[in-house]
């Protein structure tokens, strides 16, 4: 476990103790009805909002209480406490498959693949729906990593049509593509994956996966020099996808190999509109010059390669500035926070959004699971810091109210009430000295009893006030202690955030360095093309002069 992860888990564990025992739990209970607590907790966990789920965990009742509590423990890094609770859930009558899936992941994370497979088998035996499909996919992946493609295929064949089966066949196709010179097996697996992905009820997820599959199938067809099949696959890739530029480049390459240079340059020209961070864009710039050259226009080829040179040089400058911003502001702000700024709302994102270089490098960074974890770690710590600050503000208001009540000066009010009591008693005594009817005398006696009762209550006020002040002092001391604990947690979260941000900066700067190297390599290729062109033109001029 890396340093940032360990620190995050420590801060989350401390926050769990605080939120379970302290004031935020009461706030959560007041804002979320008990009958909705389970659903809200599940939603918070599924969306990664751990800070919201923690105070609700103790409020959840019913069959799902243990399972959701175990998930909260896992989310807060307390795996040793979560494991026995998950085992207890598995031995109950509800959430058995979900608990077994979490236990399998814990075993896998601990390097115990045998135990992980045993739990995955339990998920297959007891589960249904997406939970069961995930377990089958993991079993297939285990066999695939061990080189047992046939056994992996048997697991995939037992899966229901949909997203998870499609992912399994796509991964299997990748192994076939690496092992076989003939892409037939890989293409068959990709076609099966396409059919599976088409049956995924999540349309956005299905479309994204199919774009990946079409791109892979197109690449394999290009590699096999089957250019008609390649163009058929590549033309199915959406024009508003992360995979669009690479598909356009390969589409142009296939057309160029078929001799259709004009159409090839049209595809490459469209790919050039995307940022150079996307795969295939740098090659499309070079391809434009190649297309002109093959079409017999060496002058335009030279201009295209010079334009590519300028684009690569400009991108190197952009990358240098991005590296400076990462060092000055941090990668999270430079890449993540600013990329989702006011200029583009996520829900309005379209193909034009993909033309933003900063967002392009963010997407490139998030291609890796390590990059996603690094960004998510900082985001969760920011969420924890915000939650702690909000709780501290609530406690400050609460403490202020207690202090006002504690020093409220109730003695003056008691003196005024006592004076009013004495005045009423004297007036009543004066009335009793007068000749009155029996009805009036009865009413006066009733008033005397009321005044006596009020006097007794008034005389007991100092004793009751002393008890109230003692309770206020206890509440005030407890609130101040909780505020101090929050301050301590804020310090720990701040340190964890600093470490996580440093780790994210390191990975982001490594990506920028790799991209700068890629641009330098592309620049070398265009310069070689320009040198060859000049050499060709020089030889042509010499030949014409000789004639």
JOUR-V377995 format. One record per run of one state. SS is the DSSP state (h for helix, s for strand, l for the rest). FROM is the first residue (numbers start at 1). TO is the last residue. If there is no record, write none. Layout:
# JOUR-V377995
ss->(SS/SS)
from->(FROM/FROM)
to->(TO/TO)
This chain:
# JOUR-V377995
ss->(l/h/l/h/l/h/l/h/l/h/l/h/l/h/l/h/l/h/l/h/l/h/l/h/l/h/l/h/l/h/l/h/l/h/l/h/l/h/l/h/l/h/l/h/l/h/l/h/l/h/l)
from->(1/3/22/23/32/34/47/50/58/65/76/79/91/96/110/113/127/129/146/149/158/163/180/184/198/203/224/227/235/244/258/261/273/281/295/298/330/331/341/346/349/353/356/357/366/369/407/410/433/438/547)
to->(2/21/22/31/33/46/49/57/64/75/78/90/95/109/112/126/128/145/148/157/162/179/183/197/202/223/226/234/243/257/260/272/280/294/297/329/330/340/345/348/352/355/356/365/368/406/409/432/437/546/547)
